[in-house]
Amino acid sequence: MALLELCNLSRRFGDLVAVDDVSLSIESGEFVTLLGPSGCGKTTLLRMIAGFELPDSGRILLDGRDLVDTPPEKRPLNTVFQSYALFPHMSVAENVAFPLELAGKDPATVKARVREALADVHLEDKAAAYPHELSGGQKQRVALARGLVNRPRLLLLDEPLAALDAKLREEMQHELIDLQREVGITFVFVTHAQDEALALSHRIAVMNQGRVEQFDEPSKIYGFPQNRFVADFIGNTNMLGVEVIEVASDHLRLAVPGLGEIVAPAREDARAGQRGWFAVRPEQVSIGTRHDAELKNHFFGKVRDFIYVGNVTTYTVELANGTQLEALLPNSAPGRARFFEAGDEVTVAWRHDAGVFLHV
Amino acid sequence: MRSPWPGDTMRACSSMYSRLTRWLVSLPPTLFLLVFFVAPSLIMIVASFRFPGDYGGLAPLVADGHWQVTLETYRFFFSDFIYTEIFIKSFGVALATTLICILLAYPLAWLITRSPKRHRDLMVLLAILPFASNFLIRIYAWMIILGPQAALARVVNGLLASFGLEPVSLLFSPFAVLVGMVYVHLPFMILPLYTNLDRHDPVLLDAAQDLGANAWRRFWRITWPLSLPGIYSGSALVFIPVLGMFAIPEILGGTGDILIGNLIKDQFLGTRDWPFGSTLSIMLTMAVLGCAGLAAWFARPRGGRHA
């Protein structure tokens, strides 16, 4: 049985449908991320799980038990808020002890558990400090310790890294992964940062306009987006308008107007004659001067411009039909940062098993 | 010698300029306080050691080539317990007024912060609206409300009679004094409390609830401790003026309800014993300072920064 089951959850605010018929099933011990642009309903969904919002319809089952009638203080789950929400009049130890005291634990247990929780987040030496004396990363850790100390069934995290600077954020990502593995508590994490979602999660639910567009492992989300929104939202992608010519068991043949044919990975629900999009990642597109026979999909084009960012160079190549395609070249050869200049005639190509066909 | 760095001269100029500005800005209030606070206080301290004049006022400080100073007023203050008693009673009234103000103002201030934004200013305005009319007129109005012929007294005495009890007088009683005190000072408690409660981050209550706190515990563990600075400043604004208040006990109180304020006023305007009036005034100031010190010690920050 899944730990948390969301069944057809909906919530509107006036005319706005914040969450639209969302169903998700989260297993025990998972690190699940709700990812989407601001206003996609991910925070509303999180607040419904926490109990701060009530769904208009649908059910929230935790261990098979419906939570809808349970107020937030009685739900066996805790939240880490974006602003940390540490109590300013309590020391770090008092903050962490708060949920234990409310649960009626005896003082000896409280003391031991607080020490343990602070050790988990490497803050043993800050027990007596007050929140305003801590750095952003330290506040974050206190919030985590406070959320985990009572061993909830589920920890909800509402953009907890958003307020940290880039370097600290990366550090905290590693700590979050370690911490989650150590305590074994299920994390539901909300963010609008795709790199964070890809780096942290076991599974990602990509949300848009109140709906879950795709719920899958990070590599599937990135490598096999289900629709145009997911392909566009996660990473960079080349999008070509195509028409399906042939549906085979192991591949698709697609026609690109004014350009020719593409061989693409099979997709069961594709039908001949259907219009749609072909999405291929820039790093899957190779760029060269010669025709490479191994790559089935290749086109001639002209380099429009390029962006050198150190580890890679991204070339924009204009194809015969005017489509612009991005190709990414790693700068692995020392001293040879640039291979092509604007105006160079080149071929772009990709493997027949790269890219995906997307419905309109 | 000129500085080789032109910037140094400029920096020196600007620092001198800013120091000058600071002096100019702080000079008028400093002068004002020197003339109208420090000087009168010193005069009062000196006056408390002098002899009263034959027809009120003060006797000359130097007569027959001798300083005419005495500790008589202080001896007098401590020789008769009645003065200490009035002090204690005054502190009791001030304390009761402060506590009642807290009880009344807290829910009201909380209600204002929880109201829609567009209503809040109006509600604050309503809370301070009584200030728009004259203080004495408002106190006299209470004479009518509490008077023996008013509906309130009739209802109360009717109820008492039905239990077979003697009728009471609402007016000219400690009760009337307390009502007047609370009525006049309530806004001074509402405003600092409202300002404090308004600054509380609502997400703290969400966090407390999320961690298992019910409404009662959210109040006692989060809202109440965070509002203590507001309570403290409101209490100071109520407690201290109530201690010195003489108009309300005089108008609404009976003969036995005089407080320090009345006592001091009488020394200057009635008995015309200025040295003793000064002594009483100094004792009051000392007592207030003692209270403030005690309160500051109680409310001393223990590392936490509130709200």
Interface residues (C-beta under 8 A of the other chain):
Chain A: A50 G51 F52 P71 P72 E73 K74 N78 T79 F81 S83 A85 F87 P88 H89 M90 S91 F98 P99 L102 A103 A128 A129 Y130 H132 E133 R146 G147 N150
Chain B: D201 V203 L204 D206 A207 A208 Q209 D210 L211 G212 A213 N214 R217 R221 I222 P225 L226 G303 G304 R305 H306 A307
